[in-house]
Amino acid sequence: MLRSEYCVCRCFFTHNYFIKEFDLHVNFNNRTQFIKEYSKVLLSRGCRDPEQLIPKLEEECKRRHNLHYESWQRRQLLAREYKPLHPHLYTLQTSFLDPKFVELTQVTAKEAGQTGVGLSKHLKDHLQRIYSFPVFTPEFCEALVEELANYEQSPLPKASPNTMNSYGIKLDELGFDAFMSRLRSDYLTPLTRLLYPDCGGDQLDSHKAFIVTYRQGQDVDLAYHYDNAEVTLNVALNGDYQEGELYFGAMRTEEDYNTRRLGYTHHLAHGLLHRGQQRHGALPITEGVRYNLIMWLRSSAIRNQLCPMCCKEPQLEAVKQGWGDGFTITKTDVCDLV
């Protein structure tokens, strides 16, 4: 029997390192390559000694090589030791979802002959194929934020959700993977099938789901970037903060002259859906704490052909647990050959 194993592209270990203090993404293979390629631009951005950045880059390289194993260990530890504040939240229930979202995904999107254009008329269209709509109920969001705060205040280990956000929570580690899998397959796929057929559509077979947290003294904004995803969902879980508007530019593959900027202000319990490869960022919050649920939706059929990060045919390395970065390889189960 053939089975799929989830993988990462080997560029994950060398590409897309973010140096926040100089707002620069770099590739890091070794010291010689880094100094040769980036000294000039770093000096122009006020870095006095690019050599001083190397230990931090080497530490990040080591972290990436151990990432999936250590994430699995944390997941096992939390399953044993963490005591949820609201245990019922960990299984997706229809009552958590806004009735309009249920109608949209279970009825409107499944109508015979429905098209992307027809479906978009039921959404708030922000141009550039960016759409917003209610996802959760405010009551669910309030309870989820309480759960997140409870975990944040616990002594149990936490990990940064991605390479650009230092503060947040990986939802699979906390025990929400089945919840997010059902949200992706049962509720989001009917939308993406029509809205983004060229970005995986109904073949979004994995995800990375996490919380990003913004507060004074920690992360307050997010630099201009694109996601390691075919489609991204971004849901506002609270509203008691100030500023923090999102802004959008061109697709990664297009020239970006910083003139096509589109702003978006979050609304409690509403989600924003956009193509992952569209450049975007977040302006600073000025007061309060902001929680956002981010879901990177991935299609192995798309990314197995071309890695969205190195823009080459992916060189795959299987991971033992989890979704990896959404790439797959197919293997024959040895037991079937006996």
C-alpha positions as CSV (number, residue, x, y, z in Angstrom):
1,M,0.0,0.0,0.0
2,L,1.2,3.5,-0.8
3,R,1.4,6.0,1.9
4,S,2.4,9.7,2.0
5,E,4.9,11.2,4.4
6,Y,5.0,14.9,5.1
7,C,8.2,16.7,4.5
8,V,10.1,20.0,4.5
9,C,12.2,21.3,1.6
10,R,15.8,21.4,2.6
11,C,15.9,25.1,1.9
12,F,14.1,25.5,5.2
13,F,17.5,25.0,6.9
14,T,19.3,27.7,4.9
15,H,16.7,30.2,3.5
16,N,14.6,33.0,4.8
17,Y,16.3,33.9,8.0
18,F,14.8,37.2,9.3
19,I,17.1,39.8,10.9
20,K,14.5,41.9,12.6
21,E,16.6,44.8,13.7
22,F,17.6,45.5,10.1
23,D,14.3,44.4,8.5
24,L,16.1,41.9,6.2
25,H,15.6,38.3,5.1
26,V,18.8,36.5,4.3
27,N,20.0,33.0,3.4
28,F,22.6,31.4,5.7
29,N,24.7,28.5,4.5
30,N,27.9,29.5,6.4
31,R,29.9,32.5,7.6
32,T,31.8,33.1,4.3
33,Q,28.6,33.1,2.2
34,F,26.7,35.3,4.6
35,I,29.5,38.0,4.8
36,K,30.0,38.0,1.1
37,E,26.4,38.4,0.2
38,Y,25.0,40.6,2.9
39,S,27.8,42.8,4.4
40,K,27.2,45.7,2.0
41,V,23.4,45.9,2.5
42,L,23.7,45.4,6.3
43,L,26.3,48.2,6.6
44,S,23.9,50.4,4.5
45,R,21.2,49.7,7.1
46,G,23.3,50.7,10.1
47,C,24.8,47.4,11.1
48,R,28.3,48.2,12.4
49,D,29.7,44.7,12.3
50,P,27.8,41.9,10.3
51,E,30.1,39.4,11.9
52,Q,28.3,39.9,15.2
53,L,25.1,38.5,13.7
54,I,26.6,35.1,12.9
55,P,26.2,33.4,16.3
56,K,22.5,34.2,16.3
57,L,22.2,32.8,12.8
58,E,24.0,29.7,13.7
59,E,21.7,29.3,16.7
60,E,18.7,29.7,14.4
61,C,20.1,27.1,12.0
62,K,20.5,24.6,14.9
63,R,16.9,25.4,16.1
64,R,15.5,24.6,12.6
65,H,17.3,21.2,12.5
66,N,15.8,20.3,15.8
67,L,12.4,22.0,15.3
68,H,10.0,19.2,14.5
69,Y,11.4,16.8,17.1
70,E,11.3,19.3,19.8
71,S,7.8,20.4,18.8
72,W,6.7,16.8,19.1
73,Q,8.2,16.6,22.5
74,R,6.4,19.7,23.7
75,R,3.2,18.4,22.3
76,Q,3.6,15.2,24.4
77,L,4.6,17.1,27.5
78,L,1.6,19.5,27.2
79,A,-0.8,16.5,26.7
80,R,0.4,15.1,30.0
81,E,0.9,18.3,32.1
82,Y,-1.2,21.1,30.9
83,K,-4.6,21.5,32.5
84,P,-7.0,23.3,30.1
85,L,-9.1,26.1,31.5
86,H,-11.9,25.3,29.0
87,P,-11.6,21.6,27.9
88,H,-14.6,21.8,25.7
89,L,-12.9,24.2,23.3
90,Y,-10.6,21.6,21.9
91,T,-13.2,19.8,19.9
92,L,-14.8,22.0,17.1
93,Q,-18.5,22.5,17.6
94,T,-20.9,24.2,15.3
95,S,-21.9,26.4,18.1
96,F,-18.4,28.0,18.1
97,L,-19.0,29.2,14.5
98,D,-20.9,32.3,13.4
99,P,-24.2,31.2,11.8
100,K,-23.4,33.2,8.7
101,F,-20.1,31.3,8.3
102,V,-21.9,28.0,8.6
103,E,-24.5,29.1,6.0
104,L,-21.8,30.4,3.7
105,T,-19.6,27.2,3.9
106,Q,-22.3,24.5,4.1
107,V,-25.0,25.9,1.9
108,T,-24.0,28.8,-0.3
109,A,-20.6,27.5,-1.4
110,K,-22.2,24.1,-2.2
111,E,-25.0,25.3,-4.3
112,A,-25.2,23.7,-7.7
113,G,-23.3,25.8,-10.3
114,Q,-21.8,28.1,-7.7
115,T,-18.8,30.0,-8.9
116,G,-16.0,32.1,-7.3
117,V,-17.6,35.3,-8.5
118,G,-21.0,34.3,-7.2
119,L,-19.6,33.3,-3.8
120,S,-17.6,36.5,-3.5
121,K,-20.8,38.5,-3.6
122,H,-21.6,37.0,-0.1
123,L,-18.3,38.1,1.3
124,K,-16.7,41.5,1.9
125,D,-14.4,42.0,-1.1
126,H,-11.3,44.0,-0.4
127,L,-9.9,43.7,-4.0
128,Q,-6.8,41.7,-5.0
129,R,-8.8,38.5,-4.1
130,I,-8.8,39.4,-0.4
131,Y,-12.0,38.6,1.4
132,S,-13.4,38.9,5.0
133,F,-16.3,37.3,6.7
134,P,-17.4,36.3,10.2
135,V,-15.9,33.0,11.4
136,F,-16.4,32.5,15.1
137,T,-18.9,33.8,17.7
138,P,-17.6,36.5,20.0
139,E,-18.3,34.1,23.0
140,F,-16.0,31.5,21.5
141,C,-13.2,34.1,20.9
142,E,-13.5,35.3,24.5
143,A,-13.2,31.8,25.9
144,L,-10.3,30.9,23.6
145,V,-8.4,34.1,24.6
146,E,-8.9,33.0,28.2
147,E,-7.5,29.6,27.4
148,L,-4.5,31.1,25.6
149,A,-3.8,33.5,28.5
150,N,-4.0,30.5,30.9
151,Y,-1.3,28.7,28.9
152,E,0.8,31.8,28.6
153,Q,0.8,32.1,32.4
154,S,1.7,28.5,33.0
155,P,5.4,27.5,33.6
156,L,5.2,25.0,30.7
157,P,7.4,25.5,27.7
158,K,6.4,27.6,24.7
159,A,7.9,28.1,21.3
160,S,7.7,31.0,18.9
161,P,5.1,30.3,16.2
162,N,7.3,31.1,13.2
163,T,10.5,32.9,12.2
164,M,9.0,36.4,12.3
165,N,6.7,36.3,15.3
166,S,8.6,35.8,18.6
167,Y,5.5,35.6,20.8
168,G,2.5,33.3,20.3
169,I,1.4,29.6,20.5
170,K,1.6,26.7,18.1
171,L,-1.9,25.3,18.2
172,D,-1.0,21.7,17.4
173,E,1.3,21.6,20.4
174,L,-1.5,22.8,22.7
175,G,-3.8,20.1,21.4
176,F,-5.9,21.9,18.7
177,D,-4.7,20.0,15.7
178,A,-7.9,17.9,15.2
179,F,-10.0,21.1,15.7
180,M,-8.0,22.9,12.9
181,S,-8.0,19.9,10.6
182,R,-11.8,19.9,10.7
183,L,-12.0,23.6,10.2
184,R,-9.8,23.3,7.2
185,S,-11.5,20.3,5.5
186,D,-15.1,20.9,6.4
187,Y,-15.5,24.6,6.5
188,L,-12.6,26.4,4.6
189,T,-12.2,24.0,1.7
190,P,-15.7,24.8,0.3
191,L,-14.6,28.4,0.1
192,T,-11.0,27.9,-1.3
193,R,-12.3,25.5,-3.9
194,L,-14.2,28.3,-5.6
195,L,-12.1,31.4,-4.6
196,Y,-8.6,30.0,-5.1
197,P,-8.7,27.1,-7.6
198,D,-5.2,28.1,-8.8
199,C,-3.8,28.0,-5.3
200,G,-4.7,24.5,-4.4
201,G,-8.5,25.1,-4.1
202,D,-9.9,21.8,-2.9
203,Q,-6.5,20.2,-2.5
204,L,-5.4,22.0,0.6
205,D,-4.4,18.9,2.5
206,S,-2.4,20.3,5.4
207,H,-2.0,23.4,7.5
208,K,0.1,25.2,10.1
209,A,-2.1,26.9,12.7
210,F,-0.8,29.3,15.4
211,I,-1.6,32.3,17.5
212,V,0.4,35.5,17.2
213,T,0.4,37.8,20.2
214,Y,1.2,41.5,20.1
215,R,1.8,43.6,23.2
216,Q,4.0,46.5,24.3
217,G,7.5,45.4,25.1
218,Q,7.3,42.3,22.9
219,D,6.2,42.1,19.2
220,V,4.0,45.1,18.3
221,D,4.1,44.9,14.5
222,L,5.0,42.6,11.6
223,A,7.4,43.4,8.8
224,Y,6.4,43.2,5.1
225,H,6.6,39.5,4.0
226,Y,4.7,36.7,2.3
227,D,3.6,33.4,3.9
228,N,4.8,29.8,3.4
229,A,1.3,28.9,2.4
230,E,-1.0,28.7,-0.6
231,V,-3.9,30.4,1.2
232,T,-3.9,32.2,4.6
233,L,-6.7,32.7,7.1
234,N,-6.2,35.4,9.7
235,V,-8.9,35.7,12.5
236,A,-9.1,38.5,15.1
237,L,-9.8,36.9,18.5
238,N,-10.1,40.2,20.5
239,G,-10.7,43.8,20.0
240,D,-9.3,45.5,23.1
241,Y,-6.2,47.1,21.5
242,Q,-5.5,50.1,19.4
243,E,-4.2,50.4,15.8
244,G,-2.4,47.5,14.2
245,E,-3.9,47.7,10.7
246,L,-2.8,45.2,8.1
247,Y,-1.5,46.3,4.7
248,F,-1.1,44.4,1.4
249,G,1.0,44.8,-1.7
250,A,1.7,42.8,-4.7
251,M,2.2,39.0,-5.1
252,R,5.7,37.7,-4.4
253,T,6.2,37.0,-8.2
254,E,5.2,40.5,-9.2
255,E,7.2,43.8,-9.1
256,D,6.4,45.6,-6.0
257,Y,6.7,49.4,-6.1
258,N,5.0,49.9,-2.7
259,T,2.2,51.7,-4.4
260,R,-0.5,49.1,-4.3
261,R,-1.0,49.2,-0.6
262,L,-4.4,48.1,0.7
263,G,-5.3,48.6,4.4
264,Y,-7.5,46.4,6.5
265,T,-8.7,46.9,10.1
266,H,-9.5,43.7,12.1
267,H,-13.0,43.1,13.4
268,L,-13.6,40.7,16.4
269,A,-14.3,37.1,15.3
270,H,-14.0,38.0,11.6
271,G,-11.5,36.2,9.3
272,L,-9.5,37.6,6.5
273,L,-8.7,35.2,3.6
274,H,-5.9,35.9,1.1
275,R,-3.3,34.2,-1.1
276,G,-0.3,33.3,1.0
277,Q,2.1,34.5,-1.5
278,Q,0.7,38.1,-1.4
279,R,3.0,40.4,0.4
280,H,1.6,41.9,3.6
281,G,2.5,43.3,7.0
282,A,1.0,44.7,10.2
283,L,1.4,48.2,11.6
284,P,2.3,48.6,15.3
285,I,-0.4,48.4,17.9
286,T,-0.2,51.3,20.3
287,E,-2.2,50.0,23.3
288,G,-3.5,46.7,24.7
289,V,-2.8,43.1,23.6
290,R,-3.8,41.6,20.3
291,Y,-4.4,37.9,19.6
292,N,-4.8,36.6,16.1
293,L,-5.4,33.1,14.9
294,I,-3.4,32.4,11.8
295,M,-3.9,29.3,9.6
296,W,-1.5,28.6,6.7
297,L,-3.4,26.3,4.3
298,R,-1.1,24.2,2.1
299,S,-1.5,22.0,-0.9
300,S,1.1,19.3,-1.5
301,A,0.0,19.0,-5.1
302,I,1.1,22.7,-5.6
303,R,4.2,22.8,-3.5
304,N,5.6,19.4,-4.5
305,Q,6.1,21.0,-7.9
306,L,7.7,24.2,-6.8
307,C,8.9,25.3,-3.3
308,P,7.3,28.7,-2.5
309,M,10.3,29.7,-0.5
310,C,13.3,28.8,-2.7
311,C,11.3,28.9,-5.9
312,K,12.9,25.6,-7.1
313,E,11.9,22.0,-7.3
314,P,11.8,21.0,-3.6
315,Q,14.5,18.8,-2.2
316,L,12.5,16.9,0.3
317,E,13.3,15.6,3.8
318,A,10.6,13.6,5.6
319,V,9.5,14.5,9.2
320,K,8.5,11.8,11.6
321,Q,5.6,13.7,13.2
322,G,3.3,16.4,12.0
323,W,2.6,18.1,8.7
324,G,6.1,19.3,8.0
325,D,5.8,22.2,5.6
326,G,3.1,20.5,3.6
327,F,5.3,18.7,1.1
328,T,4.8,15.0,0.6
329,I,6.6,12.0,-0.7
330,T,4.9,8.7,-1.4
331,K,6.4,5.4,-0.1
332,T,5.4,1.8,-0.2
333,D,4.6,0.4,3.2
334,V,7.2,-2.3,3.8
335,C,4.6,-4.5,5.7
336,D,2.7,-4.9,2.4
337,L,5.8,-6.4,0.7
338,V,6.2,-9.3,3.2
